[in-house]
Amino acid sequence: MAGMDLGLGVVRDDVMAPGTAEDIDLLRGAEYGLLAVLLGAAPTADLLRQVSGLRGDVSALGLAHIDLATAAERADETTVGREYFNLFIGVGRGELLPYGSYYQTGFLHERPLARVREDLALLGVERAGHMREPEDHIAILCEVMAGFARGDFDADLAAQARFFERHLAPWAPRFFADLETTQAATFYKSVGRLGRTFMELESEAFTLPH
């Protein structure tokens, strides 16, 4: 990923290239961090500039990076900010509701949110006082997974896989597929493609023997 530094840890030119487990985890952490920052708030002009520098290869994830970089290069902060508002906030509600509870039950603040809070408490993660979104928001869950990959938590790979299987696998692929296909998205179609592709890779990786 184009030598970018999004404040999300080490980011390198190679896209999920083979390497040591530590190298792969750094790349995974950067991938989750990128999704978290793009889904947590409307991107600034500086962030769009950084994302436009993403590189890729002929793999599915590499092509998703190239697509996102192209979209960022063509985008401007005002238009993407309006798109973000329409997609995720809206007047009354946005086009998509990026919450685990909604995707799994059809309602907000349901049992999936309580399960996230239970597992975050076990990790020693407390809700920040300024945080407005519930903890089952896709951006927050991606940031937690980035923390796992960076080694921020005293947790082994089994705990990381368990968190993914409980809180992302049941609904995040559908959310990203919806984001990729909704007519309300332009720039965020590419974010949806990246998220969907990465979730598929993560799902497959967590089923492999370690």
C-alpha positions as CSV (number, residue, x, y, z in Angstrom):
1,M,0.0,0.0,0.0
2,A,2.0,2.9,-1.5
3,G,4.2,3.8,1.5
4,M,1.2,5.6,3.0
5,D,1.0,6.5,6.7
6,L,-2.6,7.0,7.8
7,G,-1.8,6.9,11.4
8,L,-2.8,3.3,11.3
9,G,0.6,1.7,11.7
10,V,3.2,0.6,9.2
11,V,1.9,0.5,5.6
12,R,4.0,-0.9,2.8
13,D,4.0,-1.0,-1.0
14,D,3.3,-4.7,-1.3
15,V,-0.3,-5.8,-0.9
16,M,-0.6,-8.6,1.6
17,A,2.6,-10.1,0.2
18,P,4.0,-13.3,1.6
19,G,6.3,-12.7,4.6
20,T,6.6,-13.4,8.3
21,A,3.6,-13.6,10.5
22,E,4.5,-10.2,11.9
23,D,4.7,-8.7,8.4
24,I,1.3,-10.1,7.5
25,D,-0.3,-8.9,10.7
26,L,1.1,-5.4,10.1
27,L,-0.5,-5.4,6.6
28,R,-3.8,-6.7,8.1
29,G,-3.8,-4.1,10.7
30,A,-3.3,-1.4,8.1
31,E,-6.1,-2.8,6.0
32,Y,-8.5,-2.8,8.9
33,G,-7.3,0.6,9.9
34,L,-8.0,2.0,6.5
35,L,-11.5,0.6,6.5
36,A,-12.1,2.0,10.0
37,V,-11.0,5.5,9.1
38,L,-13.0,5.6,5.8
39,L,-16.1,4.3,7.5
40,G,-15.8,6.3,10.8
41,A,-16.1,9.7,9.3
42,A,-16.2,11.5,5.9
43,P,-12.6,11.6,4.5
44,T,-10.7,14.8,4.5
45,A,-8.9,16.1,1.4
46,D,-5.6,14.9,2.9
47,L,-6.9,11.4,3.5
48,L,-8.3,11.2,-0.1
49,R,-4.8,12.3,-1.3
50,Q,-3.2,9.6,0.7
51,V,-5.6,6.9,-0.5
52,S,-5.1,8.0,-4.1
53,G,-1.5,6.7,-3.6
54,L,-2.5,3.1,-2.9
55,R,-0.9,0.5,-5.2
56,G,-2.0,-3.0,-6.1
57,D,-1.4,-6.1,-8.1
58,V,-3.5,-8.6,-10.0
59,S,-4.8,-10.2,-6.9
60,A,-8.4,-9.5,-5.9
61,L,-7.3,-7.3,-3.0
62,G,-4.7,-5.6,-5.2
63,L,-7.3,-4.8,-7.8
64,A,-9.6,-3.4,-5.0
65,H,-6.8,-1.2,-3.9
66,I,-6.3,0.2,-7.4
67,D,-10.0,0.8,-7.8
68,L,-10.1,2.7,-4.5
69,A,-7.0,4.7,-5.4
70,T,-8.6,5.7,-8.7
71,A,-11.9,6.7,-7.0
72,A,-10.0,8.8,-4.4
73,E,-8.0,10.5,-7.1
74,R,-11.3,11.5,-8.9
75,A,-13.1,12.5,-5.7
76,D,-13.2,15.8,-3.8
77,E,-13.8,16.4,-0.1
78,T,-17.1,18.1,-0.4
79,T,-18.7,15.6,-2.7
80,V,-17.5,12.6,-0.7
81,G,-18.6,14.3,2.5
82,R,-22.1,14.6,1.1
83,E,-22.0,11.0,-0.1
84,Y,-20.9,9.9,3.4
85,F,-23.8,11.8,5.0
86,N,-26.4,10.4,2.6
87,L,-25.1,6.8,3.0
88,F,-24.6,6.6,6.8
89,I,-26.4,9.5,8.5
90,G,-29.1,11.0,6.4
91,V,-32.1,13.1,7.4
92,G,-33.8,10.6,9.7
93,R,-31.5,7.7,8.6
94,G,-28.9,7.0,6.0
95,E,-29.2,4.6,3.0
96,L,-27.3,2.0,5.0
97,L,-27.1,1.4,8.7
98,P,-23.6,0.1,9.4
99,Y,-24.4,-1.7,12.7
100,G,-24.2,-5.3,13.6
101,S,-27.4,-5.3,15.5
102,Y,-29.4,-3.9,12.5
103,Y,-27.9,-6.3,10.0
104,Q,-28.5,-9.3,12.3
105,T,-31.9,-8.5,13.9
106,G,-33.4,-5.6,11.9
107,F,-33.2,-3.3,14.9
108,L,-30.6,-1.2,16.6
109,H,-29.1,-1.7,20.1
110,E,-30.0,-5.4,20.2
111,R,-28.2,-8.5,21.5
112,P,-25.4,-8.3,19.0
113,L,-24.4,-5.0,20.5
114,A,-24.5,-6.4,24.0
115,R,-22.2,-9.3,22.9
116,V,-19.7,-6.8,21.4
117,R,-19.7,-4.9,24.7
118,E,-19.1,-8.1,26.7
119,D,-16.1,-9.1,24.6
120,L,-14.7,-5.5,24.6
121,A,-14.9,-5.6,28.4
122,L,-12.9,-8.9,28.4
123,L,-10.2,-7.2,26.3
124,G,-10.1,-4.2,28.7
125,V,-11.5,-1.8,26.1
126,E,-13.7,1.0,27.5
127,R,-16.0,3.2,25.6
128,A,-14.5,6.7,25.0
129,G,-16.6,9.5,26.5
130,H,-16.8,11.4,23.2
131,M,-17.8,8.3,21.2
132,R,-21.3,8.7,19.7
133,E,-21.7,5.5,17.8
134,P,-22.6,2.2,19.5
135,E,-19.8,-0.3,19.6
136,D,-21.2,-2.6,16.9
137,H,-20.6,0.1,14.2
138,I,-18.5,-1.3,11.4
139,A,-15.7,1.3,11.8
140,I,-15.3,0.5,15.5
141,L,-15.2,-3.3,14.9
142,C,-12.6,-2.8,12.2
143,E,-10.5,-0.7,14.5
144,V,-10.7,-3.4,17.1
145,M,-9.5,-5.9,14.6
146,A,-6.7,-3.5,13.6
147,G,-5.7,-3.5,17.3
148,F,-5.6,-7.3,17.4
149,A,-3.4,-7.4,14.3
150,R,-1.1,-4.7,15.8
151,G,-0.8,-6.6,19.0
152,D,-2.5,-4.0,21.1
153,F,-4.4,-6.6,23.2
154,D,-3.1,-9.5,25.3
155,A,-4.9,-12.0,23.1
156,D,-3.8,-14.9,21.0
157,L,-4.9,-15.8,17.4
158,A,-7.8,-17.9,18.7
159,A,-9.2,-14.9,20.5
160,Q,-8.8,-12.8,17.4
161,A,-10.6,-15.4,15.3
162,R,-13.4,-15.7,17.8
163,F,-14.0,-11.9,17.8
164,F,-14.1,-11.9,14.0
165,E,-16.5,-14.9,13.8
166,R,-18.8,-13.4,16.5
167,H,-18.9,-9.8,15.5
168,L,-17.9,-9.4,11.8
169,A,-18.4,-12.6,9.9
170,P,-22.2,-12.8,10.4
171,W,-22.9,-9.5,8.7
172,A,-19.9,-7.4,7.5
173,P,-19.7,-9.2,4.2
174,R,-23.3,-8.4,3.5
175,F,-22.8,-4.8,4.6
176,F,-19.8,-4.3,2.3
177,A,-21.7,-6.0,-0.6
178,D,-24.6,-3.6,-0.1
179,L,-22.2,-0.7,0.0
180,E,-20.6,-1.9,-3.2
181,T,-23.9,-2.1,-5.1
182,T,-26.0,0.7,-3.7
183,Q,-26.9,3.4,-6.2
184,A,-26.3,6.1,-3.5
185,A,-22.6,5.4,-3.6
186,T,-19.9,6.6,-6.0
187,F,-16.6,6.8,-4.1
188,Y,-17.9,4.4,-1.4
189,K,-18.6,1.6,-4.0
190,S,-14.8,1.2,-4.0
191,V,-14.7,1.1,-0.2
192,G,-17.4,-1.6,-0.4
193,R,-15.4,-3.6,-2.9
194,L,-12.3,-3.4,-0.7
195,G,-14.2,-4.4,2.4
196,R,-16.0,-7.3,0.8
197,T,-12.8,-8.7,-0.7
198,F,-10.8,-8.3,2.6
199,M,-13.6,-10.0,4.6
200,E,-13.5,-12.9,2.2
201,L,-9.8,-13.3,2.7
202,E,-10.1,-13.0,6.5
203,S,-12.8,-15.6,6.6
204,E,-10.7,-18.0,4.6
205,A,-7.6,-17.3,6.6
206,F,-9.2,-17.9,10.0
207,T,-10.4,-21.4,8.9
208,L,-6.8,-22.4,8.0
209,P,-4.8,-24.4,10.5
210,H,-2.1,-22.3,12.3
